């Protein structure tokens, strides 16, 4: 199955699609849906229909780098804790769609 496609990620170039269409981590929820951590953030995959739906954190850093790469994921109740390069630690509420980001700061 392709998760990150031109249809689900029209902001990516054809060259980026090939490297972003990688699932780093998976978790199957109580409804049988499969959450996937990808370089293009979280994707929800429905194994019954074969449809993938992106759930992105749309924030960019001060230098224009996208802050939504997701390489690891840990479920906790309705929350999915995720982390990735340049994106810090984030949590996503599966029920409300709310994102919260925790970034390291220099003191």
N, C-alpha and C positions, 0 to 999 in steps of 0.2 A: 504494500500500500504506500502511496505517496501522500505524505502529510502536507509538506510545504510545497505548494504548486503555484503556478501563475494565478490561478483562481483564488487561493487562500492567502497569497502574499504578493499582490500586484506591485508592491513597492520594491521588490527585489529584481535585479537583472537576471537574465538567463544564466549567466555565469555564477551568480550568488545562489540561485535555486539549487544547483547541484551540490553545493557544500552546506547549505542550510537544511536540506531535506534529510536530516539525521536525527534520530531520536536517541538521546543520551540516557534517559531514564523513563521507566513506565510505572504506572500504578493503576490497578483496576478498582473502581469505586463500588459502592454497594448496589448500584444499578447496572453493573456490568460494563459501564463506559470505561474507556482506557485513557487516562491522562498521560500525556507525553511531554517530556522536557526536550526542547529543540533549541538550536541557535536563534530561531525566530520566536522564542518564548513558548508558552504553554499551548498545547493543542489537545482538544478533546476528540477522541476517535470513537465512533459508534460501530462496533463490529457487526451489528445487524445490517446496517445500511452501507458501510464502507465510507461514510462521510467523516471528514475531519473539519473541526471548527477551531479557528485560532482564538486565544484569549490572551491579548497582548497588553503589556504595560507600555503606554505610548510616550513615555518621557525620554528626552534626550539630554545628554550632559552638556556642559558649557562649551566643549570643543566639538559638538555635533555628533558624538558617538552615541549610538542607540544604547539605552540602558535596560534592554530586555532580553539579552541572551540568557538562556536557561540551560544549565548543565546538570544540576542536581535537584531533586525534589523529595520532600518528606511530608506525608499527609498527617494531619492532626485535626480530627473532627471535620468541620467544614472548611478548615484552612489547609492550603498547600503552601508549605515553606519552600522557596526556590532560591537558587543562587547561581551566579554565572560571572564570567569575566566582565569587569567594568560595571556590573549591575548591582553589586552589593548583595545583601540579603533582603529578600522580599517575601511577602505573604499575600496569598490570593484567597478571597472568600468565594468558594464554589457556589454558594447560594445567592449572594448579593452582587458578585462581580467586583467587589471593592479590592483595591490594591493598597498596600502599605510598604514603603521602602525604607530600609535602614542602611545608611552609607557610613563608612569609616570617615572620620574627620581628623585633620591634623590639628593638634593643639599647640 
